[in-house]
Amino acid sequence: MDAARLLTPCFSSPIRSSSCRPLSLLSGAFPSPTLFAPFRSGHRGNLCLTCAAETLVAGSQREEGSSHALRGGKGLEAGDLESWLHAHGLPPCKVVLKERPSHDGRRRSIHYIAASEDIEAGDVLFSIPNSLVVTLDRVLGNETIVNFLCCAAELLTTNKLSELACLALYLMYEKKQGKKSFWYPFIRELDRQQGRGQLAVESPLLWSETELAYLDGSPTRAELLERDEGIKREYNELDTVWFMAGSLFQQYPFDIPTEAFPFEIFKQAFVAVQSCVVHLQKVNLARRFALVPLGPPLLAYKSNCKAMLTAVSDAVKLVVDRPYKAGEPIVVWCGPQPNSRLLLNYGFVDEDNPYDRVVVEASLNMEDPQFQEKRMVAQRNGKLAVQVFRVYVGREKEAISEMLPYMRLGYVSDPAEMQSVISSQGPICPVSPCMERAVLDQLVGYFEARLAGYPTTLSEDEDMLRDGHLDPKKRVAVQLVKLEKKMLHACLQATFGFINQLPDHTVSPCPAPFAPQLK
């Protein structure tokens, strides 16, 4: 390769990617989590979701893989959700409620939704009337929604309060009414699920400190700490909203939130609500977050699925994107979320997630005398003084190519070269072989350091995952860190590939007194 090949762009076009706003700030670890406090109730017969007798026929035989259709099983709370849905207008549908044992014998099995018959792509599985969907407009009532949204808007826009905090608080007050609550059967089902997703594992926001050690080395640990602070801030703001909106929840003759519920109980409810909330599209603000019976966590999430719960004029419906055989669990799209978010929010990791990513944060050195000039050049090319690069799975080489121009800019030290960059009509600047080697060496050191920060290697993770008796929480954590390491290894290999393209491997890296910082 000749020297002309090194006249490479200082900046390429910015990667344009959609970002997913976190559903809420959640956090905490609390032993034996439940949604609020468990209901106590008698047993009834038939827990099959027979939306219509002719379409929903549940088997009674326990299947291999520890799931079975629920039809009057002994020891199960039967029929409440089913009869409640029937009584309040659920049309005929094509699903059945089945169960999967918990990995912990001390905890109850979880329920999930399966096809009650053979289904074709494009079929409507169910249509839940809006009267059975919990949203902010239902929570607050037509006469109070405007008042509430006006006073809550400031808190929402300043990240002091989320919609999920309102939904969690509402269900907590409804729970205090016991069987008098309209939502009693739905809340009882949420209690049963206890925030556990399709793998019967709850969000690590509710794991113990010992269990959180499974995530050592992963940036997810830092996210957990941030969410812990966030949920505490939201809890502390609840009384503010209570007093700002005098009509908020006025039908409840109970104490203000922080007096009625301790923080630990609120945290459990918050995490449980997050595990099942649906983000509806093309609806007004008061309906965008919804709790849907027969929705998650009874429905499994999948990253490469196209089916979504969709709001129509008077209902929330599900149209499937693929055929199902009778008894197969139903999956829906979870949105463009990386595996770290899937684990934090729903307690699972998707090995086939096309949206999985690791993040690299690069920043121009503020001690650099030319910092202001470099920041101006970066902004001119769509970058910031502190720039986050998202490295998507399978696109690691593309991400490194995106980082290199930014890194090269940070390495410019000669004032004359800097003036040439500033006055350049296009995104082109001269790059010497020694500067290119310095940039690439820094990236190699960065990726190697990140990999060394994990207590286990990639091969050790794969060995652990072959153990059929591995604790489910540890399994899902190992899945996460394994996939992170695979992306980091791919970044490292892509960087070595660029080094191998240098014209002279014997060139020593240029000194860089004000090299960009990576974290």
matplotlib code that plots the C-alpha trace (Angstrom):
import matplotlib.pyplot as plt

x = [0.0, 1.5, 1.5, -1.4, -3.7, -3.2, -4.8, -8.0, -11.1, -10.8, -14.5, -16.9, -20.7, -22.1, -23.8, -27.5, -29.3, -32.5, -32.2, -34.7, -35.6, -35.5, -38.9, -38.0, -35.4, -35.4, -33.1, -32.6, -32.2, -34.8, -35.2, -38.2, -39.7, -43.5, -45.4, -46.8, -47.8, -49.2, -53.0, -54.5, -57.4, -59.1, -58.7, -61.2, -61.4, -60.2, -57.5, -57.5, -58.1, -61.1, -62.0, -64.5, -65.4, -65.1, -61.7, -59.8, -59.3, -56.6, -54.9, -54.3, -51.1, -47.8, -45.5, -41.8, -40.0, -42.1, -45.1, -48.7, -52.0, -53.9, -57.2, -58.3, -55.0, -55.0, -53.1, -53.5, -55.4, -58.0, -60.1, -60.0, -58.2, -60.2, -63.6, -62.8, -61.8, -65.0, -67.2, -65.9, -66.0, -63.0, -64.0, -63.2, -59.4, -56.9, -54.7, -54.4, -52.7, -50.0, -47.4, -43.7, -42.1, -39.9, -36.2, -36.5, -38.7, -39.7, -41.4, -44.5, -44.6, -45.0, -47.7, -47.3, -49.5, -49.5, -51.5, -54.7, -54.9, -52.8, -52.3, -51.2, -49.2, -51.5, -54.1, -55.5, -54.8, -56.8, -58.2, -58.3, -61.0, -59.6, -61.7, -59.4, -56.1, -54.4, -53.2, -52.7, -56.1, -57.8, -55.8, -56.7, -60.1, -61.3, -61.9, -58.4, -56.1, -55.6, -55.0, -52.5, -50.6, -50.2, -48.6, -46.7, -45.4, -42.6, -41.6, -41.6, -39.6, -37.0, -36.7, -38.0, -41.0, -41.9, -45.2, -44.3, -44.1, -47.7, -48.8, -47.0, -48.4, -51.9, -51.8, -50.4, -53.4, -55.7, -54.1, -54.9, -58.6, -58.2, -61.1, -63.1, -60.7, -61.8, -58.3, -58.0, -57.7, -55.1, -53.1, -53.1, -51.7, -48.9, -48.2, -47.9, -45.4, -43.4, -41.6, -40.2, -39.8, -40.0, -37.0, -38.6, -35.8, -36.6, -34.7, -31.2, -32.6, -34.0, -31.0, -28.9, -25.3, -24.0, -26.0, -25.0, -21.4, -22.2, -22.1, -18.7, -16.8, -19.9, -21.1, -24.5, -23.3, -22.9, -26.3, -27.8, -26.3, -27.6, -31.1, -30.9, -30.4, -33.1, -35.8, -35.0, -35.4, -38.7, -39.9, -39.0, -40.9, -44.2, -45.4, -44.6, -46.9, -49.5, -49.8, -49.3, -52.3, -55.0, -57.3, -54.7, -56.0, -58.6, -60.8, -58.3, -58.8, -55.2, -52.1, -49.7, -47.4, -44.3, -46.4, -48.5, -45.7, -42.0, -39.4, -38.7, -42.3, -42.5, -39.3, -40.7, -43.9, -42.0, -39.8, -42.8, -44.7, -41.7, -41.5, -45.0, -45.6, -46.3, -45.2, -48.1, -47.4, -49.4, -51.5, -51.7, -49.4, -51.9, -52.1, -48.5, -47.6, -50.1, -50.5, -52.4, -53.9, -52.5, -49.6, -46.1, -44.8, -47.3, -46.2, -42.5, -40.3, -38.1, -35.7, -36.2, -40.0, -42.3, -45.5, -46.5, -49.4, -51.2, -53.7, -56.8, -59.8, -61.4, -58.9, -55.3, -54.8, -52.1, -51.6, -48.9, -46.1, -45.5, -47.4, -47.7, -48.7, -51.2, -49.3, -46.4, -45.6, -46.4, -43.6, -43.8, -41.2, -39.4, -38.2, -34.6, -33.1, -29.6, -29.2, -28.1, -31.5, -33.4, -31.7, -32.3, -35.9, -37.2, -34.6, -33.6, -30.9, -31.5, -28.7, -30.0, -30.5, -29.5, -29.7, -27.1, -24.2, -21.4, -20.6, -17.3, -17.1, -14.3, -13.5, -11.1, -8.5, -9.6, -6.0, -5.1, -4.2, -6.1, -9.2, -11.5, -10.4, -10.8, -14.2, -15.3, -14.0, -15.8, -19.1, -18.7, -18.6, -21.5, -19.5, -19.2, -16.3, -17.5, -18.7, -20.5, -19.9, -22.3, -20.7, -23.5, -23.0, -21.8, -20.8, -17.7, -15.4, -17.8, -17.8, -14.0, -13.9, -16.3, -14.0, -10.8, -11.4, -12.3, -9.3, -7.0, -8.3, -7.3, -3.8, -3.1, -0.5, 1.2, -0.6, 0.1, -1.6, -4.5, -5.0, -4.9, -7.7, -9.7, -9.5, -10.0, -13.0, -13.6, -13.3, -9.7, -6.5, -3.0, -2.3, 1.3, 2.0, 3.3, 0.2, -2.1, -0.1, -0.5, -4.3, -4.6, -2.4, -4.5, -7.6, -6.0, -4.9, -8.5, -10.2, -7.7, -8.2, -12.0, -11.7, -9.2, -11.8, -14.0, -13.2, -13.7, -12.6, -14.9, -14.0, -14.7, -18.1, -18.9, -17.9, -20.2, -23.2, -22.8, -23.6, -27.3, -27.5, -26.2, -28.3, -30.7, -29.6, -26.0, -26.8, -28.5, -25.7, -23.0, -24.9, -24.8, -21.1, -20.2, -22.0, -20.3, -16.9, -17.6, -18.2, -15.1, -13.0, -14.5, -13.5, -10.0, -9.7, -10.9, -8.3, -5.6, -6.8, -6.3, -2.8, -2.0, -2.8, -0.1, 2.7, 5.5, 4.9, 8.2, 7.2, 7.0, 3.8, 4.0, 4.0, 0.6, 0.7, -3.0, -4.5, -8.2, -9.6, -11.5, -13.8]
y = [0.0, 3.4, 6.6, 8.0, 5.4, 7.1, 10.3, 9.0, 10.9, 12.7, 12.0, 9.8, 10.3, 9.7, 6.4, 7.1, 4.7, 4.8, 4.9, 3.5, 5.6, 3.6, 2.7, 4.0, 4.2, 1.0, -0.5, -2.4, -5.8, -7.2, -10.8, -12.9, -10.2, -10.0, -7.4, -5.9, -8.4, -11.8, -12.2, -15.1, -16.7, -20.1, -22.5, -22.9, -25.1, -24.5, -22.0, -22.5, -19.2, -20.5, -17.3, -19.4, -23.0, -24.1, -22.5, -23.0, -26.5, -27.1, -30.4, -31.8, -33.8, -32.4, -31.9, -32.6, -29.3, -28.6, -26.8, -27.9, -26.4, -25.3, -27.0, -27.2, -28.3, -28.9, -26.4, -23.7, -20.5, -21.2, -19.2, -15.7, -14.1, -16.1, -15.4, -11.8, -11.4, -13.2, -11.1, -7.9, -8.4, -10.4, -11.6, -15.1, -15.7, -18.3, -18.6, -20.8, -20.2, -22.7, -23.0, -23.5, -24.5, -22.0, -22.8, -22.3, -25.0, -22.5, -20.2, -20.8, -21.7, -19.0, -18.7, -18.1, -17.8, -20.5, -21.1, -23.1, -24.3, -24.2, -20.5, -18.9, -15.7, -12.7, -14.2, -12.1, -14.0, -11.8, -8.3, -6.9, -4.2, -0.8, -1.3, -4.1, -2.2, -0.1, 3.2, 6.7, 7.8, 4.9, 5.5, 9.2, 9.3, 11.8, 14.6, 14.5, 13.5, 17.1, 18.4, 15.6, 15.8, 19.6, 19.3, 16.1, 17.3, 19.3, 16.2, 14.0, 16.3, 16.8, 13.0, 13.3, 11.0, 8.4, 7.1, 3.7, 5.3, 6.4, 3.0, 1.2, 3.5, 3.1, -0.7, -0.5, 1.5, -0.8, -3.7, -2.2, -2.5, -6.3, -8.1, -4.8, -3.7, -4.0, -5.1, -7.7, -10.8, -9.0, -7.9, -11.4, -12.7, -10.1, -11.2, -14.7, -13.8, -11.7, -9.8, -13.0, -13.2, -16.1, -17.9, -17.7, -15.3, -11.8, -8.7, -8.4, -5.2, -7.7, -10.0, -10.3, -8.9, -12.4, -12.9, -9.5, -10.7, -12.8, -9.5, -8.5, -6.8, -5.9, -2.2, -3.5, -3.3, 0.4, 0.7, -1.1, 1.5, 4.3, 2.8, 2.3, 6.1, 6.8, 4.8, 6.4, 9.8, 8.8, 7.5, 10.7, 12.7, 10.8, 13.0, 16.1, 14.9, 13.9, 17.4, 19.1, 17.3, 17.6, 15.3, 12.6, 9.3, 11.2, 8.1, 6.4, 7.0, 6.2, 7.9, 9.8, 7.4, 7.4, 6.9, 4.2, 2.2, 1.7, 2.1, -1.6, -2.4, 0.4, -0.8, -4.3, -3.0, -0.7, -3.5, -5.8, -3.2, -2.6, -6.3, -6.3, -2.7, -2.3, 0.8, 1.4, 3.3, 6.1, 6.9, 10.0, 10.5, 9.2, 5.8, 5.1, 2.9, 0.1, -2.9, -5.5, -8.8, -11.6, -9.3, -9.6, -11.3, -14.0, -13.3, -14.0, -11.4, -12.0, -9.5, -10.9, -11.0, -8.5, -9.1, -6.3, -5.4, -2.7, -0.1, 0.2, 2.4, 0.4, -2.3, -3.6, -6.5, -9.0, -10.1, -12.8, -12.7, -16.4, -19.7, -21.6, -25.1, -25.7, -25.5, -23.4, -20.3, -16.9, -14.4, -10.7, -8.1, -6.4, -3.4, -2.5, -3.2, -4.5, -7.6, -5.5, -3.7, -7.0, -8.5, -5.4, -5.0, -8.5, -11.0, -12.7, -12.5, -13.1, -15.0, -13.9, -10.2, -8.1, -5.0, -6.1, -3.7, -2.6, 1.1, 2.9, 6.4, 8.6, 12.1, 14.8, 15.7, 18.9, 19.6, 19.8, 23.5, 22.9, 21.4, 24.2, 23.9, 20.1, 20.4, 22.7, 20.3, 17.4, 19.3, 20.3, 16.6, 15.5, 14.5, 15.8, 16.5, 13.4, 11.0, 7.7, 5.0, 2.1, -1.1, -3.4, -7.1, -8.2, -4.6, -4.2, -3.4, -0.7, 0.8, 0.9, 2.7, 5.2, 5.7, 6.2, 9.7, 10.9, 9.3, 10.8, 14.3, 13.9, 12.9, 16.0, 18.1, 20.3, 23.7, 23.9, 20.6, 21.7, 24.8, 22.6, 20.5, 23.6, 25.1, 21.9, 22.1, 18.4, 15.8, 14.9, 15.3, 13.9, 10.9, 9.6, 5.9, 6.5, 8.4, 5.7, 3.1, 5.1, 5.4, 1.6, 0.7, 2.7, 0.9, -2.5, -1.6, -0.4, -3.6, -5.8, -4.0, -4.3, -8.1, -8.4, -6.8, -9.8, -12.5, -15.3, -15.8, -16.4, -20.2, -20.5, -18.9, -21.4, -24.3, -23.0, -22.7, -26.4, -27.3, -28.3, -27.7, -24.1, -21.8, -19.9, -16.5, -17.3, -18.8, -15.6, -13.4, -15.6, -15.4, -11.6, -11.3, -14.0, -12.0, -8.8, -10.5, -11.8, -8.3, -7.0, -9.8, -8.9, -5.2, -6.4, -8.5, -5.6, -3.3, -5.9, -6.0, -2.3, -2.7, -5.3, -2.9, -0.4, -0.1, -0.7, -2.7, -1.6, 2.1, 3.1, 4.9, 8.7, 10.2, 11.6, 14.1, 14.7, 11.5, 11.0, 9.2, 6.0, 4.4]
z = [0.0, -0.9, 1.1, -0.9, 0.6, 4.0, 2.8, 4.4, 5.6, 8.9, 9.2, 7.5, 7.5, 11.0, 11.6, 11.8, 14.0, 16.0, 19.7, 22.1, 25.1, 28.3, 29.5, 32.9, 35.6, 37.6, 40.1, 43.2, 44.7, 47.0, 48.1, 47.2, 44.9, 44.3, 42.6, 45.8, 48.5, 47.4, 47.3, 49.2, 47.5, 47.1, 44.2, 41.4, 38.3, 34.8, 34.2, 30.5, 28.6, 26.7, 25.0, 23.0, 23.9, 20.3, 19.7, 22.9, 24.0, 26.6, 27.0, 30.5, 29.8, 31.2, 28.3, 28.1, 28.9, 32.0, 30.5, 30.2, 29.4, 32.5, 32.8, 36.4, 37.7, 41.4, 43.5, 40.9, 41.3, 38.6, 36.3, 37.8, 34.8, 32.4, 33.9, 34.3, 30.7, 29.6, 31.8, 30.5, 26.8, 25.5, 22.0, 20.8, 20.5, 19.6, 22.6, 25.7, 29.0, 29.9, 32.6, 33.0, 36.3, 38.1, 38.3, 42.0, 43.6, 46.3, 43.8, 41.8, 38.1, 35.5, 32.9, 29.2, 26.1, 23.5, 20.3, 21.0, 17.4, 14.2, 13.2, 10.0, 9.6, 9.5, 11.9, 14.7, 17.9, 20.2, 20.6, 24.1, 24.6, 25.8, 28.9, 30.0, 29.3, 32.0, 30.7, 32.1, 30.8, 32.5, 35.6, 36.0, 34.3, 31.7, 34.2, 35.7, 32.8, 31.6, 35.1, 35.8, 32.5, 32.9, 36.3, 35.5, 32.2, 33.9, 35.9, 32.9, 30.7, 33.5, 34.1, 37.6, 37.0, 34.4, 33.2, 34.7, 38.1, 37.8, 36.6, 39.4, 42.0, 40.6, 40.8, 44.3, 45.4, 43.6, 45.3, 48.7, 47.7, 47.4, 45.7, 45.5, 42.8, 39.2, 38.3, 41.0, 38.7, 36.5, 39.5, 40.9, 37.6, 37.8, 41.4, 40.2, 37.5, 40.0, 37.2, 35.7, 32.0, 29.6, 31.2, 34.6, 35.6, 36.9, 36.0, 37.6, 39.2, 41.8, 42.1, 45.2, 45.4, 45.0, 41.9, 40.5, 40.6, 37.6, 35.6, 36.7, 33.9, 32.0, 31.7, 32.8, 36.4, 36.0, 34.4, 37.5, 39.8, 37.7, 37.7, 41.5, 41.8, 39.3, 41.0, 44.3, 42.7, 41.2, 44.6, 46.3, 43.7, 44.1, 47.0, 44.9, 42.1, 44.6, 45.9, 42.5, 41.1, 43.7, 41.8, 41.2, 42.5, 44.5, 44.8, 47.1, 50.8, 51.6, 52.7, 50.4, 48.5, 50.7, 53.8, 52.3, 50.7, 51.7, 49.0, 48.7, 47.9, 45.4, 43.7, 43.3, 41.8, 39.5, 38.1, 37.8, 35.8, 33.6, 32.7, 31.2, 30.0, 26.2, 24.3, 21.9, 18.7, 17.1, 20.2, 22.4, 25.4, 27.9, 26.1, 24.9, 27.9, 28.5, 30.7, 28.5, 29.9, 27.7, 26.8, 28.3, 30.3, 29.2, 25.7, 25.0, 23.4, 20.4, 18.6, 15.1, 15.3, 13.5, 15.4, 17.8, 20.1, 18.1, 19.3, 17.2, 17.8, 20.6, 21.4, 21.5, 19.1, 18.1, 14.5, 14.2, 11.7, 11.4, 11.5, 14.8, 15.7, 18.5, 21.8, 20.6, 22.7, 21.0, 20.5, 19.8, 18.9, 21.8, 19.9, 18.8, 22.2, 22.9, 25.1, 28.1, 28.0, 27.5, 30.6, 32.7, 31.7, 31.1, 32.5, 29.2, 26.5, 22.8, 21.1, 17.7, 18.5, 15.5, 17.7, 20.2, 20.7, 22.8, 23.4, 23.0, 24.4, 22.9, 24.0, 22.8, 25.4, 27.2, 28.1, 24.5, 23.5, 20.3, 22.0, 20.8, 17.2, 17.3, 18.8, 16.1, 13.4, 15.1, 15.3, 11.6, 10.9, 13.1, 16.1, 19.7, 22.0, 23.9, 21.3, 21.8, 19.2, 19.1, 17.8, 16.5, 16.3, 12.8, 12.0, 14.1, 11.2, 10.1, 13.6, 13.7, 10.4, 12.0, 15.0, 13.1, 11.7, 15.1, 16.7, 14.0, 14.7, 18.3, 17.4, 15.3, 17.3, 14.8, 14.6, 10.9, 10.3, 12.5, 10.4, 7.3, 8.7, 9.7, 6.2, 4.3, 1.9, 2.4, 5.2, 4.1, 6.1, 5.8, 8.0, 8.5, 8.9, 12.4, 13.4, 12.0, 13.9, 17.1, 16.6, 15.9, 18.8, 21.2, 20.0, 20.4, 24.0, 24.7, 23.5, 25.2, 28.5, 28.2, 27.6, 30.5, 32.8, 32.7, 35.3, 32.7, 29.2, 26.2, 26.1, 29.8, 29.3, 26.5, 28.8, 31.5, 29.1, 28.2, 31.8, 31.8, 35.5, 35.5, 37.7, 35.3, 36.6, 36.1, 32.7, 31.4, 32.8, 31.2, 27.9, 28.1, 28.9, 26.3, 23.5, 24.7, 24.5, 21.0, 19.8, 21.5, 20.0, 16.6, 17.2, 18.1, 14.9, 12.8, 14.3, 13.6, 10.1, 9.6, 11.1, 8.6, 5.8, 6.9, 4.4, 7.0, 10.1, 11.6, 11.9, 15.6, 16.7, 16.8, 20.3, 21.2, 24.1, 23.9, 22.5, 22.7, 25.8, 25.5, 28.0]

ax = plt.figure().add_subplot(projection="3d")
ax.plot(x, y, z, "-o")
ax.set_aspect("equal")
plt.show()
